[in-house]
Amino acid sequence: MPTCKLCNPHCKPLVESLATSICEPAIEMSDLKKKCCIIVHGGCGQCSDMVMCEKLDGCKKAVCRGYKKMMDGGNALDAVEAALWWLECDEFFNCGYGSVLNQLGDVQMDASIMDGNRFEIGSVAAVSDIEHPISLAKFVLENYPNTILVGDGAKKLSRCTDMHWISGGNMVSPKAILALHLSNNCSQDLKYDVEDVQSADLLKSNH
């Protein structure tokens, strides 16, 4: 596991580092119309320094993807979608491949996106086996008067688009399985989340 130079008990430099990495490219732009700021929120809660650094790294990479999309001519919605694509592939975030499992051991995902110019939203809920739910939510926003599609309705819609499907069960990360197993075998007062799980050895030591 790569080490992070920013790690310390309180991770004090994290916010400053992230803010700098986002703002510097914008400051160098001479054209005011091209200035932009992209902020990625990777969730909240307590976690170890190692997980915090993984999350920070993921957020930075998501920011870079979103920023590049805008510099390539995309709009704000395109940038949001591009940034979320990264998070949905990163097992350290509770979305996409890293999603916390339901009590049946399945991944059921929600996603929502808003167009701030029109004050309109598109969203999907309880969807499975779709690699990027944010893209399906964006499709709803851009093509339907509905604000939300759920379950089978959203799944049927995704089959009519170019969404990338994942075969059943392959959206479940090993960490999510271990976290669910521990939660089911511990008292109700002790619940494990994906973000608490770093390795099988750590799980065994906490069990």
ZAVO-586065 format. One record per residue: residue number from 1; chain; x, y, z of N, C-alpha, C, O in turn. Coordinates in steps of 0.2 Angstrom, whole numbers, plus 5000, padded with zeros to 4 digits. Layout:
<kebas>
(keba NUM A (X Y Z) (X Y Z) (X Y Z) (X Y Z))
...
</kebas>
This chain:
<kebas>
(keba 1 A (5004 4994 5000) (5000 5000 5000) (5004 5006 5000) (5009 5007 5004))
(keba 2 A (5004 5011 4995) (5008 5017 4995) (5007 5021 5001) (5001 5022 5004))
(keba 3 A (5012 5024 5003) (5011 5029 5009) (5010 5036 5007) (5011 5038 5001))
(keba 4 A (5007 5039 5011) (5005 5046 5010) (5008 5051 5014) (5008 5050 5020))
(keba 5 A (5012 5056 5011) (5016 5060 5015) (5012 5065 5019) (5014 5069 5024))
(keba 6 A (5005 5066 5018) (5001 5070 5021) (4998 5067 5028) (4995 5071 5032))
(keba 7 A (4999 5061 5029) (4996 5058 5035) (4999 5061 5041) (5005 5061 5042))
(keba 8 A (4994 5062 5046) (4996 5064 5053) (4990 5063 5057) (4984 5062 5054))
(keba 9 A (4990 5063 5064) (4984 5061 5068) (4978 5065 5066) (4972 5063 5066))
(keba 10 A (4978 5071 5063) (4973 5075 5062) (4972 5077 5054) (4968 5080 5052))
(keba 11 A (4977 5075 5050) (4977 5076 5043) (4976 5083 5042) (4972 5085 5037))
(keba 12 A (4980 5088 5045) (4979 5095 5045) (4980 5098 5038) (4977 5102 5035))
(keba 13 A (4985 5095 5034) (4987 5098 5028) (4982 5096 5022) (4983 5099 5017))
(keba 14 A (4977 5092 5023) (4973 5089 5018) (4969 5094 5014) (4969 5094 5008))
(keba 15 A (4966 5098 5018) (4961 5103 5015) (4965 5108 5011) (4963 5110 5006))
(keba 16 A (4971 5110 5014) (4975 5115 5011) (4978 5113 5004) (4978 5116 4999))
(keba 17 A (4980 5106 5005) (4983 5103 4999) (4978 5102 4993) (4979 5104 4987))
(keba 18 A (4972 5100 4995) (4967 5099 4990) (4965 5106 4987) (4964 5106 4981))
(keba 19 A (4964 5111 4991) (4962 5117 4989) (4967 5120 4984) (4965 5123 4979))
(keba 20 A (4973 5119 4985) (4979 5122 4981) (4979 5118 4974) (4979 5121 4969))
(keba 21 A (4978 5112 4975) (4978 5108 4968) (4972 5109 4964) (4972 5109 4958))
(keba 22 A (4966 5112 4967) (4961 5114 4963) (4961 5121 4960) (4960 5122 4954))
(keba 23 A (4964 5125 4964) (4963 5132 4962) (4969 5135 4958) (4968 5139 4954))
(keba 24 A (4975 5132 4958) (4981 5134 4955) (4980 5134 4947) (4981 5139 4944))
(keba 25 A (4977 5129 4944) (4976 5130 4937) (4971 5135 4935) (4972 5139 4930))
(keba 26 A (4966 5137 4939) (4961 5142 4938) (4964 5149 4938) (4963 5153 4934))
(keba 27 A (4969 5150 4943) (4972 5156 4944) (4977 5158 4938) (4977 5164 4936))
(keba 28 A (4979 5153 4935) (4984 5154 4929) (4980 5156 4923) (4983 5158 4918))
(keba 29 A (4973 5155 4923) (4969 5156 4917) (4969 5164 4916) (4966 5167 4921))
(keba 30 A (4970 5166 4910) (4969 5174 4909) (4962 5175 4907) (4960 5181 4909))
(keba 31 A (4959 5171 4904) (4952 5172 4902) (4947 5171 4908) (4946 5165 4910))
(keba 32 A (4944 5176 4911) (4939 5175 4916) (4934 5170 4915) (4931 5167 4919))
(keba 33 A (4932 5170 4909) (4926 5165 4907) (4928 5158 4908) (4924 5154 4908))
(keba 34 A (4934 5156 4908) (4937 5150 4908) (4939 5147 4915) (4940 5142 4916))
(keba 35 A (4938 5152 4920) (4940 5150 4927) (4934 5146 4930) (4928 5147 4928))
(keba 36 A (4936 5141 4933) (4931 5137 4937) (4934 5134 4943) (4940 5134 4944))
(keba 37 A (4930 5131 4947) (4932 5128 4953) (4928 5121 4954) (4922 5122 4953))
(keba 38 A (4931 5116 4955) (4928 5110 4956) (4929 5107 4962) (4935 5106 4964))
(keba 39 A (4924 5105 4966) (4925 5103 4973) (4922 5096 4973) (4916 5095 4971))
(keba 40 A (4925 5091 4975) (4923 5084 4976) (4922 5082 4983) (4927 5083 4987))
(keba 41 A (4917 5080 4985) (4915 5078 4992) (4915 5070 4992) (4911 5067 4989))
(keba 42 A (4920 5067 4996) (4920 5060 4996) (4917 5056 5002) (4918 5050 5003))
(keba 43 A (4912 5060 5005) (4909 5057 5011) (4912 5059 5018) (4916 5063 5018))
(keba 44 A (4909 5057 5023) (4911 5060 5030) (4911 5054 5035) (4908 5049 5033))
(keba 45 A (4914 5055 5040) (4914 5050 5045) (4921 5049 5048) (4926 5052 5045))
(keba 46 A (4922 5045 5053) (4929 5044 5055) (4932 5038 5052) (4929 5033 5050))
(keba 47 A (4938 5038 5050) (4942 5033 5047) (4949 5034 5049) (4951 5039 5051))
(keba 48 A (4953 5029 5047) (4960 5029 5049) (4964 5034 5044) (4961 5036 5039))
(keba 49 A (4970 5035 5046) (4974 5040 5042) (4975 5037 5035) (4975 5040 5030))
(keba 50 A (4976 5030 5035) (4978 5027 5028) (4972 5027 5024) (4972 5029 5018))
(keba 51 A (4966 5026 5026) (4960 5027 5022) (4958 5034 5020) (4956 5036 5015))
(keba 52 A (4960 5039 5025) (4959 5046 5023) (4963 5048 5018) (4961 5052 5013))
(keba 53 A (4970 5045 5017) (4974 5047 5012) (4972 5044 5005) (4973 5047 5000))
(keba 54 A (4969 5038 5006) (4966 5035 5000) (4960 5039 4997) (4960 5040 4991))
(keba 55 A (4956 5041 5002) (4951 5045 5000) (4953 5052 4997) (4950 5054 4992))
(keba 56 A (4958 5055 5000) (4960 5061 4997) (4963 5060 4990) (4962 5064 4986))
(keba 57 A (4967 5055 4989) (4970 5054 4983) (4964 5053 4977) (4965 5055 4972))
(keba 58 A (4959 5049 4979) (4953 5048 4975) (4950 5054 4973) (4948 5055 4967))
(keba 59 A (4949 5059 4978) (4946 5065 4977) (4950 5069 4972) (4947 5073 4968))
(keba 60 A (4956 5069 4973) (4961 5073 4969) (4960 5071 4961) (4960 5075 4957))
(keba 61 A (4960 5064 4961) (4960 5061 4954) (4953 5063 4951) (4953 5064 4945))
(keba 62 A (4948 5063 4955) (4941 5064 4952) (4941 5072 4950) (4938 5073 4945))
(keba 63 A (4944 5076 4954) (4944 5083 4952) (4948 5084 4946) (4945 5088 4941))
(keba 64 A (4953 5081 4945) (4957 5081 4939) (4953 5079 4933) (4953 5083 4927))
(keba 65 A (4949 5074 4933) (4945 5072 4928) (4940 5077 4926) (4939 5078 4920))
(keba 66 A (4937 5079 4931) (4931 5084 4930) (4934 5091 4927) (4931 5094 4922))
(keba 67 A (4940 5093 4929) (4943 5099 4927) (4945 5098 4920) (4944 5103 4916))
(keba 68 A (4948 5092 4918) (4950 5091 4911) (4944 5091 4906) (4944 5094 4901))
(keba 69 A (4939 5088 4909) (4933 5088 4905) (4930 5095 4903) (4928 5097 4897))
(keba 70 A (4931 5100 4908) (4929 5107 4906) (4934 5110 4902) (4932 5114 4897))
(keba 71 A (4940 5109 4903) (4945 5112 4898) (4945 5109 4891) (4947 5113 4887))
(keba 72 A (4942 5103 4891) (4941 5101 4884) (4935 5103 4881) (4933 5101 4875))
(keba 73 A (4931 5107 4884) (4925 5110 4881) (4918 5108 4884) (4913 5110 4882))
(keba 74 A (4919 5103 4889) (4913 5101 4892) (4909 5106 4896) (4913 5111 4898))
(keba 75 A (4903 5105 4898) (4900 5109 4902) (4900 5107 4910) (4903 5102 4911))
(keba 76 A (4897 5110 4914) (4897 5108 4921) (4894 5101 4923) (4897 5097 4927))
(keba 77 A (4889 5099 4919) (4886 5093 4920) (4891 5087 4918) (4892 5082 4921))
(keba 78 A (4894 5089 4912) (4899 5084 4910) (4905 5083 4915) (4908 5078 4916))
(keba 79 A (4907 5089 4918) (4912 5088 4923) (4910 5084 4929) (4914 5080 4931))
(keba 80 A (4904 5085 4931) (4902 5082 4937) (4902 5074 4935) (4904 5070 4939))
(keba 81 A (4899 5072 4929) (4899 5065 4927) (4906 5062 4927) (4907 5057 4930))
(keba 82 A (4911 5066 4924) (4917 5063 4924) (4921 5062 4930) (4924 5057 4931))
(keba 83 A (4920 5067 4935) (4922 5066 4942) (4919 5060 4945) (4923 5057 4949))
(keba 84 A (4913 5060 4945) (4910 5054 4948) (4911 5047 4945) (4911 5042 4949))
(keba 85 A (4913 5047 4939) (4915 5041 4936) (4921 5038 4940) (4922 5032 4941))
(keba 86 A (4926 5042 4942) (4932 5040 4946) (4930 5037 4952) (4932 5032 4954))
(keba 87 A (4925 5041 4956) (4923 5039 4963) (4919 5032 4962) (4920 5028 4967))
(keba 88 A (4916 5031 4957) (4912 5025 4956) (4916 5019 4955) (4913 5013 4955))
(keba 89 A (4922 5020 4953) (4927 5015 4952) (4931 5013 4957) (4935 5009 4957))
(keba 90 A (4931 5018 4962) (4936 5017 4968) (4932 5014 4974) (4927 5017 4977))
(keba 91 A (4935 5008 4976) (4932 5005 4982) (4932 5008 4989) (4929 5006 4993))
(keba 92 A (4936 5014 4989) (4936 5018 4995) (4930 5022 4996) (4930 5026 5001))
(keba 93 A (4926 5023 4991) (4920 5027 4992) (4913 5023 4991) (4913 5018 4988))
(keba 94 A (4908 5025 4995) (4902 5022 4995) (4898 5024 4989) (4893 5027 4990))
(keba 95 A (4900 5022 4983) (4896 5023 4977) (4899 5018 4972) (4905 5016 4973))
(keba 96 A (4895 5016 4967) (4898 5011 4962) (4901 5005 4965) (4898 5002 4969))
(keba 97 A (4907 5004 4963) (4910 4997 4965) (4912 4997 4972) (4912 4991 4975))
(keba 98 A (4912 5003 4976) (4914 5003 4983) (4907 5003 4987) (4908 5004 4993))
(keba 99 A (4902 5002 4984) (4895 5003 4988) (4895 4998 4994) (4896 4992 4993))
(keba 100 A (4892 5001 4999) (4890 4996 5005) (4884 4992 5003) (4880 4994 4999))
(keba 101 A (4885 4986 5005) (4880 4981 5003) (4873 4981 5007) (4874 4983 5013))
(keba 102 A (4868 4979 5004) (4861 4979 5008) (4861 4972 5012) (4866 4969 5012))
(keba 103 A (4856 4971 5016) (4856 4965 5020) (4856 4959 5016) (4857 4953 5019))
(keba 104 A (4854 4959 5010) (4854 4953 5006) (4861 4952 5002) (4862 4947 4999))
(keba 105 A (4866 4956 5004) (4872 4956 5001) (4873 4958 4994) (4877 4957 4990))
(keba 106 A (4868 4963 4992) (4868 4965 4985) (4870 4973 4985) (4869 4976 4990))
(keba 107 A (4872 4975 4979) (4874 4982 4978) (4867 4985 4975) (4865 4983 4970))
(keba 108 A (4865 4990 4979) (4859 4994 4976) (4861 5002 4977) (4862 5004 4982))
(keba 109 A (4862 5005 4971) (4864 5012 4971) (4859 5017 4969) (4855 5016 4966))
(keba 110 A (4861 5023 4972) (4857 5029 4970) (4862 5034 4967) (4868 5034 4969))
(keba 111 A (4859 5038 4963) (4863 5044 4960) (4859 5049 4958) (4853 5048 4956))
(keba 112 A (4861 5055 4959) (4857 5061 4957) (4862 5067 4954) (4867 5067 4957))
(keba 113 A (4859 5071 4950) (4863 5076 4947) (4858 5082 4945) (4852 5081 4944))
(keba 114 A (4861 5088 4946) (4856 5094 4946) (4859 5099 4941) (4865 5100 4941))
(keba 115 A (4855 5102 4937) (4857 5107 4932) (4855 5114 4936) (4849 5116 4936))
(keba 116 A (4860 5117 4938) (4859 5123 4942) (4856 5129 4938) (4853 5133 4941))
(keba 117 A (4857 5129 4931) (4855 5134 4927) (4847 5134 4926) (4843 5139 4926))
(keba 118 A (4845 5127 4926) (4838 5126 4925) (4834 5124 4931) (4828 5124 4931))
(keba 119 A (4838 5123 4937) (4835 5120 4943) (4831 5114 4942) (4825 5113 4944))
(keba 120 A (4834 5109 4938) (4831 5103 4936) (4836 5097 4938) (4842 5098 4938))
(keba 121 A (4833 5092 4940) (4837 5086 4942) (4835 5080 4939) (4830 5079 4936))
(keba 122 A (4840 5075 4939) (4838 5068 4936) (4841 5064 4941) (4847 5065 4944))
(keba 123 A (4838 5058 4943) (4841 5054 4948) (4838 5047 4947) (4833 5046 4944))
(keba 124 A (4842 5042 4950) (4840 5035 4949) (4841 5032 4956) (4845 5035 4960))
(keba 125 A (4837 5027 4958) (4838 5024 4965) (4837 5016 4964) (4833 5014 4960))
(keba 126 A (4840 5013 4969) (4840 5006 4969) (4841 5002 4963) (4838 4998 4961))
(keba 127 A (4847 5004 4960) (4849 5001 4953) (4855 4997 4955) (4859 4998 4959))
(keba 128 A (4855 4992 4951) (4861 4987 4952) (4864 4985 4945) (4861 4986 4940))
(keba 129 A (4870 4983 4945) (4874 4980 4939) (4875 4985 4934) (4876 4984 4928))
(keba 130 A (4875 4992 4936) (4876 4997 4931) (4883 5000 4934) (4883 5003 4939))
(keba 131 A (4888 5001 4929) (4894 5003 4932) (4894 5010 4934) (4898 5012 4939))
(keba 132 A (4891 5014 4930) (4891 5022 4932) (4883 5024 4933) (4881 5027 4928))
(keba 133 A (4880 5024 4939) (4874 5026 4940) (4873 5034 4938) (4868 5036 4937))
(keba 134 A (4878 5038 4939) (4878 5045 4938) (4876 5046 4931) (4873 5051 4929))
(keba 135 A (4879 5042 4926) (4877 5043 4919) (4870 5042 4918) (4867 5045 4914))
(keba 136 A (4867 5037 4921) (4860 5036 4920) (4856 5041 4923) (4851 5043 4920))
(keba 137 A (4858 5044 4929) (4854 5050 4932) (4855 5056 4927) (4850 5059 4926))
(keba 138 A (4860 5057 4924) (4861 5062 4919) (4857 5061 4913) (4854 5066 4910))
(keba 139 A (4856 5055 4911) (4852 5053 4905) (4845 5055 4907) (4841 5058 4903))
(keba 140 A (4842 5053 4913) (4836 5055 4915) (4835 5063 4915) (4830 5065 4912))
(keba 141 A (4840 5066 4917) (4839 5074 4917) (4838 5077 4910) (4834 5081 4909))
(keba 142 A (4842 5074 4906) (4843 5077 4899) (4837 5075 4894) (4836 5078 4889))
(keba 143 A (4834 5069 4896) (4829 5066 4891) (4822 5065 4894) (4818 5063 4890))
(keba 144 A (4821 5066 4900) (4814 5064 4903) (4812 5069 4907) (4815 5073 4911))
(keba 145 A (4805 5070 4908) (4802 5075 4913) (4802 5072 4920) (4802 5076 4924))
(keba 146 A (4803 5066 4920) (4803 5063 4927) (4810 5065 4931) (4815 5067 4928))
(keba 147 A (4809 5066 4937) (4815 5068 4941) (4818 5062 4944) (4824 5062 4946))
(keba 148 A (4815 5056 4945) (4818 5050 4947) (4815 5044 4944) (4809 5044 4943))
(keba 149 A (4819 5039 4943) (4817 5032 4941) (4820 5027 4946) (4826 5028 4948))
(keba 150 A (4816 5022 4948) (4818 5018 4953) (4818 5011 4951) (4814 5009 4947))
(keba 151 A (4823 5007 4953) (4823 4999 4953) (4822 4997 4945) (4826 4999 4941))
(keba 152 A (4817 4993 4944) (4816 4990 4938) (4815 4995 4932) (4817 4994 4926))
(keba 153 A (4812 5000 4934) (4811 5006 4929) (4817 5009 4926) (4818 5010 4920))
(keba 154 A (4822 5010 4931) (4828 5013 4929) (4832 5008 4926) (4836 5009 4921))
(keba 155 A (4832 5001 4928) (4836 4996 4925) (4833 4995 4917) (4838 4994 4913))
(keba 156 A (4827 4995 4916) (4825 4995 4909) (4827 5000 4905) (4829 5000 4899))
(keba 157 A (4827 5006 4908) (4829 5012 4904) (4837 5012 4902) (4839 5013 4897))
(keba 158 A (4840 5009 4907) (4848 5008 4906) (4849 5004 4900) (4854 5004 4896))
(keba 159 A (4845 4999 4899) (4846 4994 4893) (4844 4997 4886) (4846 4995 4881))
(keba 160 A (4841 5003 4886) (4840 5007 4880) (4845 5012 4879) (4845 5015 4874))
(keba 161 A (4850 5012 4883) (4855 5017 4882) (4862 5014 4881) (4862 5007 4880))
(keba 162 A (4867 5017 4881) (4874 5014 4880) (4877 5013 4886) (4883 5013 4887))
(keba 163 A (4873 5013 4892) (4876 5012 4898) (4880 5005 4899) (4878 5000 4896))
(keba 164 A (4886 5005 4902) (4890 4999 4903) (4887 4995 4909) (4887 4997 4914))
(keba 165 A (4885 4989 4907) (4883 4984 4912) (4888 4980 4914) (4893 4978 4911))
(keba 166 A (4887 4978 4921) (4892 4973 4924) (4888 4967 4926) (4882 4968 4928))
(keba 167 A (4891 4961 4924) (4887 4955 4926) (4886 4955 4933) (4890 4957 4938))
(keba 168 A (4880 4951 4935) (4878 4951 4942) (4884 4949 4947) (4887 4944 4946))
(keba 169 A (4884 4953 4952) (4889 4951 4958) (4896 4954 4957) (4899 4955 4962))
(keba 170 A (4897 4957 4951) (4904 4960 4950) (4905 4967 4952) (4910 4970 4952))
(keba 171 A (4899 4970 4954) (4900 4977 4957) (4901 4976 4965) (4902 4981 4968))
(keba 172 A (4901 4970 4967) (4903 4969 4975) (4910 4969 4976) (4913 4964 4973))
(keba 173 A (4913 4973 4980) (4920 4973 4982) (4921 4968 4987) (4917 4967 4992))
(keba 174 A (4927 4965 4988) (4929 4961 4993) (4928 4964 5000) (4926 4961 5005))
(keba 175 A (4930 4970 5000) (4929 4974 5007) (4922 4975 5009) (4920 4974 5015))
(keba 176 A (4918 4976 5004) (4911 4976 5006) (4908 4970 5009) (4904 4970 5013))
(keba 177 A (4910 4964 5006) (4908 4958 5008) (4910 4956 5015) (4906 4954 5019))
(keba 178 A (4917 4958 5017) (4919 4957 5023) (4916 4962 5028) (4914 4960 5034))
(keba 179 A (4914 4968 5026) (4911 4972 5031) (4904 4970 5033) (4902 4970 5038))
(keba 180 A (4901 4967 5028) (4894 4965 5029) (4894 4959 5033) (4890 4958 5038))
(keba 181 A (4899 4954 5032) (4900 4948 5036) (4901 4950 5044) (4898 4947 5048))
(keba 182 A (4905 4955 5045) (4907 4957 5052) (4900 4960 5055) (4899 4959 5061))
(keba 183 A (4897 4964 5051) (4891 4968 5054) (4886 4963 5056) (4882 4964 5061))
(keba 184 A (4885 4958 5052) (4880 4953 5053) (4882 4948 5059) (4877 4945 5062))
(keba 185 A (4888 4948 5061) (4890 4943 5066) (4892 4947 5072) (4894 4944 5077))
(keba 186 A (4891 4954 5073) (4892 4957 5078) (4886 4960 5081) (4881 4960 5078))
(keba 187 A (4886 4963 5087) (4880 4966 5090) (4878 4972 5086) (4882 4974 5082))
(keba 188 A (4872 4974 5087) (4869 4979 5084) (4872 4986 5085) (4872 4990 5081))
(keba 189 A (4876 4986 5091) (4879 4992 5092) (4886 4993 5089) (4889 4998 5089))
(keba 190 A (4888 4988 5086) (4894 4988 5082) (4893 4986 5075) (4892 4980 5073))
(keba 191 A (4894 4991 5071) (4893 4990 5064) (4899 4992 5060) (4902 4997 5061))
(keba 192 A (4901 4988 5055) (4907 4989 5051) (4904 4992 5044) (4900 4990 5041))
(keba 193 A (4908 4997 5042) (4907 5000 5035) (4913 4998 5031) (4918 4997 5033))
(keba 194 A (4912 4999 5024) (4917 4998 5020) (4923 5002 5021) (4929 5000 5021))
(keba 195 A (4922 5008 5024) (4927 5013 5025) (4932 5011 5031) (4937 5013 5032))
(keba 196 A (4929 5006 5035) (4933 5004 5041) (4937 4998 5039) (4941 4996 5043))
(keba 197 A (4936 4995 5034) (4939 4989 5032) (4946 4990 5028) (4945 4993 5022))
(keba 198 A (4951 4988 5030) (4958 4989 5027) (4960 4983 5024) (4963 4983 5018))
(keba 199 A (4960 4978 5028) (4962 4971 5025) (4959 4966 5029) (4956 4967 5034))
(keba 200 A (4960 4959 5027) (4957 4954 5030) (4960 4953 5037) (4957 4951 5042))
(keba 201 A (4966 4954 5038) (4970 4954 5044) (4967 4959 5049) (4966 4957 5055))
(keba 202 A (4966 4965 5047) (4963 4970 5052) (4956 4968 5054) (4954 4968 5059))
(keba 203 A (4952 4965 5049) (4945 4962 5051) (4945 4957 5056) (4942 4957 5061))
(keba 204 A (4950 4952 5055) (4951 4947 5060) (4952 4950 5067) (4950 4947 5072))
(keba 205 A (4957 4955 5067) (4959 4957 5074) (4953 4961 5077) (4953 4962 5083))
(keba 206 A (4949 4964 5073) (4943 4968 5076) (4937 4963 5078) (4933 4965 5081))
(keba 207 A (4937 4957 5075) (4932 4953 5076) (4932 4950 5083) (4927 4946 5085))
</kebas>
